[in-house]
């Protein structure tokens, strides 16, 4: 940046730019907002970031983000301990929890198999999933990876690893979005909706 911009401003713009989905313009906007905002806004943000790094960790059972280990889901006696939903990221846990229709356990992989990005099965928490299934209490594993090449490759790999264990393996259904028009739906989604049709 120009010498007209002080070093602390440049450093914060660079820091914001490293966040996913934040480009240089947004990073600059955020930085200049914080410069004009009351001090408590910046202090509160700094405190929240520090607490995030100091107080959160991964659950030793499901690898979701938590403050306590095991996490609240794994330690909840009301959860169905025979079912595990396998998701790519902690945000996927939040999405499933928001539905209010799933009461089992989770397993967070922290990514998906992506040879292009140098991510193989060993970089994910697949080995730990197999260990959990080997303990014998799990009856069903729901593979809830994202639809697409990487999610499908991850799902196929997990299926291959778990098939000899005799556990029921299911995959989230795919189909038409509620409120969508058929004319705007892509052919892959429409094909899967046809294949996964149900009796009325």
C-alpha positions in Angstrom: 0.0 0.0 0.0 0.9 3.6 -0.3 3.1 5.3 2.3 0.1 7.6 2.9 -1.5 4.7 4.7 -0.1 3.9 8.2 1.4 0.5 8.8 -1.3 -0.7 11.4 -4.0 0.1 8.8 -2.2 -1.9 6.1 -1.7 -4.8 8.5 -5.4 -5.0 9.4 -6.4 -4.7 5.7 -4.0 -7.6 4.9 -5.4 -9.6 7.9 -9.0 -9.2 6.8 -8.0 -10.0 3.2 -6.9 -13.5 4.3 -10.4 -14.4 5.5 -12.5 -16.5 3.1 -14.8 -14.4 1.0 -13.2 -11.1 1.9 -11.5 -9.2 -0.9 -9.3 -6.1 -0.7 -12.2 -3.7 -1.0 -14.2 -5.4 1.8 -11.1 -5.6 3.9 -10.5 -1.9 3.5 -14.1 -1.1 4.3 -14.0 -3.2 7.5 -10.7 -1.6 8.5 -12.0 2.0 8.0 -15.2 1.1 9.8 -13.2 0.0 12.9 -11.1 3.2 12.7 -14.3 5.3 12.9 -16.2 3.1 15.4 -16.1 3.7 19.1 -13.2 2.0 20.9 -15.5 -0.6 22.6 -16.4 -2.0 19.1 -12.7 -2.8 18.3 -11.9 -3.9 21.9 -15.0 -6.2 21.8 -13.9 -7.7 18.5 -10.3 -8.2 19.7 -11.6 -9.9 22.9 -14.0 -12.2 21.0 -11.1 -13.3 18.7 -8.8 -13.9 21.6 -11.5 -16.0 23.5 -12.2 -17.9 20.3 -8.6 -19.0 20.1 -8.0 -19.6 23.8 -11.3 -21.3 24.8 -12.4 -23.4 21.9 -11.1 -26.8 20.9 -12.2 -29.9 19.0 -14.3 -32.5 20.7 -12.2 -35.6 21.2 -15.1 -37.8 20.1 -16.8 -36.1 17.1 -14.3 -33.3 16.3 -16.9 -30.5 16.3 -15.9 -27.2 17.8 -16.5 -27.0 21.6 -15.5 -25.4 24.8 -16.1 -28.6 26.9 -14.7 -32.0 26.0 -16.7 -34.0 25.1 -19.0 -31.5 23.4 -22.6 -30.9 24.4 -24.0 -33.3 21.7 -21.7 -36.2 22.5 -22.4 -35.9 26.2 -26.2 -35.5 25.9 -27.9 -38.7 27.1 -31.0 -37.9 25.1 -29.2 -38.2 21.8 -29.5 -41.4 19.7 -26.1 -43.0 20.3 -26.6 -45.6 17.5 -26.6 -43.1 14.6 -23.8 -40.8 13.3 -24.2 -38.1 10.7 -20.8 -37.5 8.9 -20.3 -33.9 7.8 -17.5 -32.0 6.3 -17.4 -28.9 8.5 -18.7 -27.7 11.9 -21.1 -25.3 10.0 -22.8 -28.4 8.6 -23.6 -29.5 12.2 -25.4 -26.2 12.8 -27.4 -26.7 9.6 -28.6 -30.1 10.6 -29.3 -29.0 14.2 -31.4 -26.1 12.8 -33.8 -28.6 11.2 -34.8 -30.0 14.6 -35.3 -33.4 12.9 -32.0 -35.1 13.7 -31.3 -36.4 17.2 -28.2 -38.6 16.6 -24.5 -38.0 16.9 -22.1 -36.3 14.5 -18.6 -36.8 13.1 -16.9 -33.8 11.6 -14.3 -34.6 8.9 -12.9 -31.1 8.6 -12.9 -31.1 4.8 -13.4 -33.4 1.8 -11.1 -35.5 -0.3 -9.6 -33.2 -2.9 -6.5 -34.4 -4.8 -6.3 -31.0 -6.5 -5.9 -29.3 -3.2 -3.6 -32.0 -1.8 -6.3 -33.3 0.6 -6.4 -37.1 0.9 -8.2 -39.4 3.3 -5.3 -39.2 5.8 -5.9 -35.4 6.2 -9.5 -36.0 7.3 -11.0 -37.6 10.4 -12.0 -40.8 8.6 -9.7 -43.1 10.6 -11.4 -41.8 13.8 -14.8 -42.5 12.3 -13.8 -46.1 11.5 -12.6 -46.5 15.1 -16.0 -45.2 16.4 -17.9 -47.7 14.2 -15.6 -50.5 15.3 -16.6 -49.9 19.0 -19.8 -51.6 18.0 -22.6 -49.3 19.2 -23.3 -47.6 15.9 -26.1 -49.1 13.7 -26.3 -46.4 11.0 -23.9 -43.9 9.5 -25.5 -41.1 7.5 -23.1 -39.6 5.0 -24.0 -36.0 4.8 -21.1 -34.7 2.8 -21.8 -31.9 0.3 -23.1 -32.9 -3.2 -20.4 -32.5 -5.8 -17.2 -34.2 -6.9 -15.3 -33.8 -3.6 -18.2 -34.7 -1.4 -19.1 -37.7 -3.5 -15.5 -38.9 -3.6 -15.4 -38.6 0.2 -18.7 -40.4 0.6 -17.6 -43.3 -1.7 -14.3 -43.6 0.3 -16.1 -43.7 3.6 -18.6 -46.3 2.2 -15.8 -48.5 1.1 -14.1 -48.3 4.5 -17.3 -49.0 6.5 -18.9 -51.6 4.2 -17.0 -54.6 5.9 -18.2 -53.4 9.3 -21.8 -54.4 8.7 -23.2 -51.0 9.6 -26.1 -49.5 7.7 -24.7 -46.7 5.5 -27.1 -44.1 4.1 -26.6 -40.8 2.1 -28.7 -37.6 2.4 -31.4 -37.6 -0.3 -31.0 -35.1 -3.1 -33.7 -33.5 -5.1 -35.7 -30.4 -5.9 -35.6 -27.3 -3.6 -38.9 -26.3 -2.1 -40.5 -23.5 -4.1 -38.3 -24.1 -7.1 -39.5 -24.3 -10.7 -38.7 -27.4 -12.8 -37.6 -25.2 -15.7 -34.8 -23.7 -13.7 -33.5 -26.9 -12.1 -30.2 -28.4 -13.5 -30.4 -31.8 -15.2 -28.3 -33.6 -12.5 -30.6 -32.5 -9.7 -33.7 -33.3 -11.7 -32.4 -36.8 -12.5 -31.6 -37.5 -8.9 -35.1 -36.2 -7.9 -36.6 -38.7 -10.4 -34.5 -41.5 -9.1 -35.3 -40.8 -5.5 -39.0 -40.3 -5.9 -41.4 -41.5 -3.2 -44.9 -42.9 -3.0 -47.6 -40.4 -2.1 
